[in-house]
Amino acid sequence: MFLFLETKCVAKLTENMRSDEHRGSEVSVRPGQTITLSCVRSGSTLQGQEKITCQSNGEWSSTFPKCQTTSCGPPPEVDYADTIELKKDEYKTRERVEYSCFNKYTLDLRPPFSSYLTCVQGEWRGNIKCLKPCTVTVEEMNRRGIDLAYVNPQKMFAPHNDHITFACQRGKVLAGDRELRQQCDDGVMTLPECVGRWG
């Protein structure tokens, strides 16, 4: 007794792809039959041949195509920043979204950073970084024997790269080699220290 196995081409369709000739997620056709494929989701394009034929050896006439998402969803959250314009649900390839940092935070524009993210083939590309401000409190200054040289609020903020100039409190002198004028570097500022005079 001979068993005759029929040659077929079988393919499992992704949820974003459909065949004009078949319903469901699986396609099974005999040699010589051609199927037409398309992408279901808007913002997706077919990468490869739209029409493929089942060959006598059970293989397709060309590599099975894929649905490539070319649009992006809403842009991602970025620490200490928000988009300048209202976010949309969908963006086309090459559309850019501009971000700005929260109050007192500074946008890092040194490569590889910029103020934009760009939609590229369904993915957001780019690097955004907001540099933290420095905070100086009265308690910290009192512990180190210093005051602000020019203003005296309860809490002082300095954006990244800004300087704060301190002064020794009355009767104290600068200790060590740290200067009274200090720069903020991404949320970090090294405070000078003043100590009481001896003798």
C-alpha positions as CSV (number, residue, x, y, z in Angstrom):
1,M,0.0,0.0,0.0
2,F,1.4,3.4,-1.0
3,L,0.8,6.5,0.9
4,F,0.6,9.6,-1.2
5,L,1.6,12.8,0.6
6,E,0.4,15.9,-1.1
7,T,2.9,18.7,-1.3
8,K,1.7,22.0,0.1
9,C,3.1,25.3,1.0
10,V,2.1,26.4,4.5
11,A,2.5,29.7,6.2
12,K,1.4,31.2,9.5
13,L,0.5,34.9,9.1
14,T,1.4,37.4,11.8
15,E,-1.6,39.3,13.3
16,N,-0.7,42.3,11.2
17,M,-0.8,40.4,7.9
18,R,-3.7,38.9,5.8
19,S,-4.1,36.9,2.6
20,D,-6.7,38.1,0.1
21,E,-7.6,34.4,-0.7
22,H,-7.8,32.9,2.8
23,R,-9.4,33.7,6.1
24,G,-7.6,33.1,9.4
25,S,-3.9,33.1,10.4
26,E,-2.8,30.0,8.5
27,V,-2.4,29.7,4.7
28,S,-2.1,26.2,3.1
29,V,-2.0,26.0,-0.7
30,R,-1.1,23.5,-3.4
31,P,1.8,24.0,-5.9
32,G,0.9,26.5,-8.6
33,Q,-1.4,28.6,-6.4
34,T,-0.6,32.2,-5.8
35,I,-1.6,34.2,-2.7
36,T,-1.7,38.0,-2.3
37,L,-0.6,39.4,1.0
38,S,-1.2,42.8,2.6
39,C,-0.7,44.5,6.0
40,V,-3.7,45.2,8.1
41,R,-2.5,47.9,10.5
42,S,-2.3,51.5,9.3
43,G,1.3,52.7,9.3
44,S,2.6,49.3,8.2
45,T,4.1,48.5,4.8
46,L,4.8,45.1,3.2
47,Q,8.5,44.4,2.9
48,G,8.9,41.9,0.1
49,Q,6.8,40.4,-2.6
50,E,3.0,41.1,-2.4
51,K,2.2,38.0,-4.5
52,I,4.0,34.7,-3.9
53,T,3.4,31.3,-5.5
54,C,3.6,27.8,-4.1
55,Q,6.2,25.8,-6.0
56,S,6.2,22.0,-6.6
57,N,8.8,21.4,-3.9
58,G,6.6,23.0,-1.2
59,E,8.6,26.2,-1.0
60,W,7.4,29.7,-1.8
61,S,8.6,31.4,-4.9
62,S,10.3,34.1,-2.8
63,T,11.1,34.9,0.8
64,F,7.8,35.3,2.8
65,P,7.3,39.0,3.2
66,K,7.0,40.9,6.5
67,C,4.9,43.8,7.7
68,Q,7.2,46.6,8.7
69,T,5.7,49.2,11.0
70,T,6.7,52.5,9.7
71,S,4.8,54.7,12.1
72,C,5.5,55.2,15.8
73,G,3.2,55.4,18.7
74,P,3.3,58.3,21.2
75,P,6.9,59.4,22.1
76,P,8.4,57.9,25.3
77,E,8.6,59.6,28.6
78,V,12.0,61.3,29.3
79,D,13.3,62.0,32.8
80,Y,12.8,65.7,33.8
81,A,11.4,66.6,30.4
82,D,8.2,66.9,28.4
83,T,7.3,67.3,24.7
84,I,6.9,70.9,23.6
85,E,3.7,70.1,21.6
86,L,0.8,67.8,22.6
87,K,1.6,64.2,21.9
88,K,-0.2,62.4,19.1
89,D,-1.2,58.8,19.0
90,E,0.7,58.1,15.7
91,Y,3.8,59.6,14.0
92,K,5.1,59.0,10.5
93,T,8.7,58.0,9.8
94,R,11.1,61.0,10.0
95,E,8.6,63.0,12.1
96,R,10.4,64.6,15.0
97,V,9.3,65.5,18.5
98,E,11.0,68.3,20.5
99,Y,11.4,68.1,24.2
100,S,12.2,70.8,26.8
101,C,13.5,70.2,30.3
102,F,11.6,71.1,33.4
103,N,12.2,74.4,35.2
104,K,15.8,74.7,36.4
105,Y,16.9,71.6,34.4
106,T,19.2,72.1,31.5
107,L,19.1,70.3,28.1
108,D,22.3,68.5,27.3
109,L,23.1,69.3,23.7
110,R,26.5,67.7,23.5
111,P,26.6,64.7,21.1
112,P,25.0,62.2,21.1
113,F,22.3,64.3,22.8
114,S,19.8,66.7,21.2
115,S,16.4,68.2,21.9
116,Y,14.6,65.8,19.5
117,L,13.5,62.2,19.1
118,T,12.8,61.0,15.6
119,C,10.4,58.3,14.4
120,V,12.4,55.8,12.3
121,Q,10.6,52.6,11.0
122,G,8.4,52.3,14.0
123,E,11.0,53.2,16.6
124,W,11.9,56.4,18.4
125,R,15.6,57.2,17.9
126,G,17.7,59.8,19.6
127,N,19.1,60.7,23.0
128,I,17.7,63.3,25.3
129,K,19.2,64.2,28.7
130,C,18.2,66.8,31.2
131,L,21.0,67.9,33.5
132,K,20.0,68.4,37.1
133,P,20.2,71.7,39.0
134,C,22.1,72.0,42.2
135,T,20.3,72.8,45.4
136,V,22.0,74.5,48.4
137,T,20.2,74.8,51.7
138,V,20.8,77.1,54.7
139,E,21.5,74.0,56.8
140,E,24.3,72.7,54.5
141,M,25.8,76.2,54.4
142,N,25.7,76.5,58.2
143,R,27.4,73.1,58.6
144,R,30.2,74.3,56.4
145,G,30.5,77.8,57.8
146,I,29.5,79.6,54.6
147,D,26.8,82.0,53.3
148,L,25.8,83.0,49.9
149,A,27.9,86.0,48.8
150,Y,25.0,87.9,47.1
151,V,21.6,86.7,48.1
152,N,20.2,84.8,51.1
153,P,17.0,82.8,50.4
154,Q,16.1,79.6,52.3
155,K,17.0,77.4,49.4
156,M,19.1,78.2,46.4
157,F,19.0,76.6,42.9
158,A,21.7,76.7,40.3
159,P,21.1,75.2,36.9
160,H,23.8,72.9,35.4
161,N,27.0,74.9,34.6
162,D,26.0,77.9,36.7
163,H,28.2,79.1,39.5
164,I,27.3,80.1,43.0
165,T,29.7,82.3,45.0
166,F,29.9,81.8,48.7
167,A,31.4,83.8,51.5
168,C,32.9,82.7,54.8
169,Q,30.6,83.4,57.8
170,R,31.8,86.2,60.1
171,G,34.9,85.2,62.0
172,K,35.7,82.2,59.8
173,V,38.3,81.6,57.1
174,L,38.4,79.3,54.1
175,A,39.8,75.9,54.8
176,G,41.7,73.8,52.2
177,D,42.2,74.7,48.6
178,R,38.6,74.7,47.5
179,E,37.4,78.1,46.0
180,L,34.4,80.1,47.2
181,R,33.0,80.2,43.7
182,Q,31.7,76.7,42.7
183,Q,30.1,75.3,39.6
184,C,27.0,73.0,39.3
185,D,27.7,69.8,37.4
186,D,24.5,67.7,36.7
187,G,23.1,68.2,40.2
188,V,26.5,68.0,42.0
189,M,28.2,71.0,43.6
190,T,31.2,70.6,45.9
191,L,30.7,73.2,48.7
192,P,33.7,75.0,50.2
193,E,34.2,75.0,54.0
194,C,35.1,77.8,56.3
195,V,36.4,77.2,59.8
196,G,36.9,79.4,62.9
197,R,40.2,81.3,63.2
198,W,42.6,79.9,65.7
199,G,44.1,82.1,68.3
